[in-house]
Amino acid sequence: MHAKNISLEDIRDAIAASLHSVKAYDLPGLCIKLGLEVGTEEEAYRSKRTYVRSRLRSHNLNELFALAKNVMDEIGDTELEDFVGELMTPESHRISDITRRAILGTLDQVHPLFGEIPALDGLQVLNPSWGMSGPEAGFLNTLYSDVERHFVRNDDYSNSVALKHCGAMTCSQQRFFDLIAYVLSPECRTDPEQKVLVPILNDLLAADGFSLAVVKEISRRDVYGIRRISSGVQGAAKNLIFASINSKPDLYFTDAINNEIGIRNQHDALIYDRALSEKGLLWSDLVGWWGGREGVNDLDIAQRSLYRRLRDSVKQARSPGEAVLFDSYYRELAPLFKERLPALIPQVYLHYDPKTSRQRGPDKVLFRERMDFLLLLEHGVRIVIEVDGQHHYATDGKPAPTRYAAMVAEDRRLRLMRYEVYRFGGGEFHDTSQRDGAVEIGDQSRALAVNFFKELFAQHGVTKEDG
């Protein structure tokens, strides 16, 4: 399925097909709840699909996406979820049918496919609706019986044939990735089996720019996920120390073996202490964490409070450019991307030396400890954003080639670790001024920031939330 070939009619059909599972006498009430035009049970009994489609004629693309999300929330339709998920996946972030077939062919060599997990239970990764009741149950129960007969009781079907029967070639990309992750999971594979299978699958996934990576451990066993090769940083994020304000955070280990740390002067910096998902760190995730930390149940209040705390950190930098990026990001992009907005995290410690610059003197062990901003996107993508003032390339107003050389050397090192690094020159924000700590942001500066973030998101497949 390719998003560019999907029409409004396709989306209307998908929503109507999803709501077809609702009883005719319940459909008018559910449609009203979804914000659709009032109708009668008699009309619904004549044709449920026509009933729904007739109420979608005037809906535009954004309205249809918003409605589809509400339908999924109401009835939990996995097929509609797959459909919408495919539409949200950019062309540049897809695996081909060729790769799918090759992976299924490789799985023909894996026996048993789901280890000690019963095969029909394992196949639920592709077909969560096994055993469902309702109008669609006939087909699914026939499919279930067919697979049970030819794949479980007899060996007429190979692994790939059974998986194709269950939709492995037509399901959403995310569901296909879930299948691979499940087959490799500690519940299904031993350590030696993982070590044999992972390199083979990686060779196939690499053709479309993806790879398997360890995302966590269960009982000291590796759990794999699939991420894009292009720019993902290897390894899981363990410590996120950010939003420093006054003095350098006074860090100490609470458990040195597990790499768990604390901050003595907690008013000067924050530590995000939750595990990151494959989606990276969203603004909504950060707000939820902050609300729990501060004991605030109202998310709107937590959001405003966290924004002020981060803004105070940006103000401490006394950089007009940083103020432009931070203010423009949350003011202009939050209303567009909503729940999909990644958190723009200010003043993040990438490296940390427990001694201050004065204590170290000329014998520095780290050139740069803190970055201006960090974005953590899905599949391990980490983006560093820096605003360069004179101190990046000059000393006392005079050019400092050594200082500049150290900065670009550090950038190279980060890029080799697969961080993305973007730099702004302070002079780019020429229509923005700072007086007595207050920043007046110019229109050109704001447009520069907003256009940059929009282009960055487009490159990484971060899409606006509809509605």
N, C-alpha and C positions, 0 to 999 in steps of 0.2 A: 504494500500500500504506500503510495507516495502523496504527501500532503498537497503538492502543487496540482494534482489531478482531481482533488476533491472539490465538488461543487456544493452550493448551498442546499441543493436538492438531496445530495448524499447525506448531509448532516440532518436534514429534516427526516429523511427515511430512517436514519439510525435512531433518532429519538422516538419516532413513531413505532419502530420495531421493538424498542426497549419497553415502551409503555403498553405494548400489546400483551405483555405478560400480566397486566393488571386486570382484575375482573371488570366486566363491562359496567356493573352497577357501582363499582368504586371509582371508575375512571373520571367522571365529571367532578367529583369532590377533589381528587388528587390534582386534576388540571387546574382547578381554582386555587388550590394551595400553591401550585407552581406559578401562579400569576397569569394563567391562560383564560381565554374567554369562557364564559358560562355556557353550558350546554345541557342537554337532557339525556337521561338513561336510554331512552328510545333511540336517539341518534347514535349513542355509543354502541348499542346492541347491533345496529345495522352494520357498522364497520368501525372497529376501534382505530385502525390505522387512519382511515379517512377522517375520523373525529379529531385525531391529534394533528394530522397534517393540515387540515383546514384552519387550525388555530396558529399555524407557524408561518403562514404565507408572508406576513409583513415583517417577520423577524430578520434582522441583519446578522452578519457573521458573529459579531461580538455577543449579541443577544442570544444566538443559538448556542454558543459555547457556554455562556453563563447558565442557560437553561439545562444543557446536558449535564453540567456539574451538579445542579440541583436535583436532577433526576437520579444521578448516581448516589447522591446523599440519601435520597428517599428510598430507593429500591435496591441499591447495590448491584447494578447490572454489570457483570464483568466484561461482556461483549462491548457495551457502550464505553466502558472504561478503557478497553483496548483501543477502540476506535479513536477516542479523543486523545489518548496517549500517543498514537501514531501521528495525529495531526500536529501535536506539539513537538514532534521530533524533527529537527531540521534535516534537509537532505544530506548535509555534510556530516551528520552524526548517525548515519544508518549503516547497518551491515546488509550485504546483498543476499539475494536468494542463493547465489552460488556458495557463499560462505555458510549459510544455514545448511544446505545439503551436505557440504563437506563435513561439517561438525556432526550432523546426524549419522553420516557414514562412519566417522570415527567412533561414535558411541555404539556402533554395531559390535565393536571389539570389547565392549565392557560388559562383564557378566558377574553377578546379576546387576542390572542397570541401577537399581536403587539399594544395593547391598542387602541388608537384612530388613529393610522397609518393604512391606507388601507392594507389589508393582502397581496395583490399582490406587493405593494411597499415594504413591509417588507421582502418578500421572495426574493427580489433582493440581499439580503446579500449572499444568496446561489447561486443565478442565476443572475449575473449582466447583462446577455445578453438578458433579456426579451425584446421583440420587435425588435430584431436585424433583419437585412436583409442579404441576401446572401445565399450561398449553404446550410448553416446549419439552416436557418430560419424555414424551414418546420417542423422539429422535435420540435424546441423550441416553435413555435407558437401552435403546437398541444398540447404540454405539458402545455403551458400557458392556453389554452382553457379548457383543462381537469381540471386543478386546479381551474380555475375560476368557472367552472360549479359545481364541487363537493365540493369545500371548501368555496367558497365565496357565491354563490347563494343558494346552498343547504348545508346541514351539513353531507353529506355522508362520508367525510373524517375527521378523527381526526387530531389534530395538527401533531402528529407523522407521520401519513400516508402522509399528504401533504408535510412535510419536507423531508421525504424519497424520495418522487416523485421528489423533487427539488435537490436531491443529498446529503442530510445530512450524509448519511452513506459512501459516496464515495469521498466527497470533501476533500480538504486539511485540515490538522489539524488547520491551522491558520484561514481558512474560517469558520470552525466549532466553533472555539473560538469567532470569530467575531459575529456569530449568537447568542451565549449565551450573549455576552456583549450587543448586540443590544436589545435582549428581556428584559434585565435588565435595559436598559438605561432610564433616566428620561423621554424621549419622549414616552416610552411604559409603564412604571410602575410607580405607585405612591410609596411614601415612605413606607407605610404599606405593599404593595405588595413586594417590595424589601426585607424588613425585614423577610418576610415569606419564600421567594424563595431562597435567598442567602444561608442560612444554609443547606437547602436540597441539593442544587447543590454542595455545598462544600463537603458534605459527599460523594457524588459520585465521584467528581474530586480527592479527597484525595487518592482514591485507586490507582491512577496512578501518585501520587506525585504532584498534582496541587491544586491551590486554587484561589478563587476570592479575589481580593483586590481592595480597592478604589484607583484609579489612578489620579483622579482630581474631581473637582466639576463644575457643570453648574447651575447657578442660585441657589446656595446653596443646590443643589441636588447631590448625589453621583453618580459618573460614575465608573463602574467596569471594570477591566481587569483581565486576567488570568495569573498567574505566578507559577513557580515551588516552591513547599513548601521547598525543600531541604535546601536552604541557603538564600533565599531572605529576605532582611530586610524590615520590615513593615514600611509603610509611604512613602511619597514622599520627595525626596531631595529638600531642600529649599535654602540652601546656600552652595556654593562650593568656599572656600577661599584657594588658593594654590600658589605655586611658590614663596614663600617668599624668600627674598634675604638678606637684610641688617638688619634693626631693625624689631621688632615685629609690625605687621600691627596695625595702629591706627584706630580701628573700631568705628563706631557710627551708631545709628539707623536713617534712613531717614523716616521710618514709623514703630514705635514700635508695633503697633497693627497688621500690616500685616507682621511683621518680615522681613522688608526690610532694608538692611544695606549698608553702604558706607565705603570707606577707605580714610582717609585723606592723608596718604603717599602712593599713589597708585603705585609708582615706586617700592615699597617693596613687594607687593603681588597683586594677581589678584583675581577678583570675577567673576565667570561664572554665568551670570544672565539670562540664558534661561532655560525653563522647560525641564526636561529630558523625553525622550520617553521610551516606554517599552523596547527598544533596549539598554538602558543605555546611555553611552557617548562614541561615536566613535571618533577616531582621526579626521576624516573628519568633524564631527560636531564642534569639538574644533577649527579646522582651519577656518571653516566658521565664527564662532563667532569672532575669532581673527581678521580676515580680515575686518569684519564689524566694530569692535572696533577701528582698526587702519586706516580705510579708504583705505584698499588695496583690489583692485578688482581681481588682478592676484593671483589665489590660490597657484601656485608654490612659488611665492614670500612670500605670507602669511605663507605658510607651513615652509619655511626656517627660516623666522623671528620668528615664534612661537617656533620652535625647539631651536633656539639660546637662546630665553628668558627662556625656561624651563631648558636648559642645564646650564645656568648661575646660576639658583637656585640650581641645583644639585651640581655644583662646590662649592657653598658657604658652603655646608655641610662638605666638606673636607673628604669625605668617599670614599676610592677606591671601596668598594663594591657597593655603590650606583651608582658610575660612570659606573661600569661594567654593572649593570642591565639596566640603562637608555640607554647607548650607544648601547648595544647589542640588546635591544628591538627594537629600531627604525631603527638601521642599518640592522639587520638580518630579522626581522619579517615584517616590513612595506612592503617590496617588495613581500612577500608571501601572506599576508592577505589584503593588499590594502584597499579598501573601507570598509572591514569588521573588520579592526584593531581597537580594543578598545583603547581609550586614556590611556596611562600610565601617571598618574598625580603625579608630585613630590611635596613634602613638603606641605601636605594638613592639614589644621586645622580641627581636629575632635572635639576637645573641645577648649574653649577659655576663658581665664581669662583676663579681661582688665588690670589688674595690672601685672607688671613684677615680676620675681622671687626675685629681690632685694627688691621691695616694699612689697612683701608678707613676706619675711624673712622665718622663719621656719614654719610658719602656711600656708602651701600650701593647696589650695582647689582642685587642679587638679594635678595628678602625671605626666600625659603626655598630652600635648595639640596638638602636631603635629606628623603626621605619615610620614614615608619616601616616600611611594608611595601608590596610591589608583587606583584600577580598578573598574569601574562601568559597569557591564554587564547586559544583558537582565533579565527581571523578578525580578528586585530588588536585584540582587546579587552584593554585595560589598566586595571587596577583599583588605585587608591591607597587605602590604609587608614591612617588617622592616629588616634593616641590623644592627646587634648588634656589637657595638664597646665596648671598655672596660668600658665606662661610663654607660653602661646598667647593669653591675654587679660588678663594682669595684669603689673605691674612692681612688685617689692618688696611683693607682697601687695595692691597697690592696682589697681583697674580701669584698664585702658589701652585706651580706645576706638580709638586710632590703631593699636595693635598688632593688635587684633581686626579692624579694617577692612582692614588689609593682608592678613590671613589669608584672609578671605572673598573678597577681590578676586582673590587667587591661585587660590582654588577655582573661581571663575567662569571664569577664564582656562583652567584645565585642562579644565573641562567643555566649553567651546567647542572645545577640541582633541579632544573625544570621549573623554577619560579619564573613568572613573567614580571618584568620590571619596566615601568613607565615613568618617565621623568617630565616634569613641567619646569620651565624656567620662570623665575619670579617675575621677569619682565613681561611675560605673556598676559599678566593681569593688570595691564597699564591703566585701565579705567576704574580700578578698585583702589580705594584709599583707606588708611587706618589712622584714626585720631583718638587719642586718649583711650585706647583699648577697643574702641568701637570701629567696626569695619563697614564701609559703604560699598556694596557690590555693584559694579557696573554691568550694563546689559551685555556688553561684548564678553566680559569675563564669565558671566553666567551661561551664555550661549556656548562658549568654549567648553565649559565643564559638562554641560548637559549633553552636547553632541558627542563628546568623548565617551561618556558612559553608555550612551545609546549604541554607539558603534562597537564598543567593547562587548556589550551584552549580545548584540547581533552575532558577533564572531563566535561567542560561546553558547549560542542557542538559548539564552535567557529571554523568555517571551513575556509580554504584558499579560496581566490578568484581565479577562474579559468582563464586561459589565461595568 
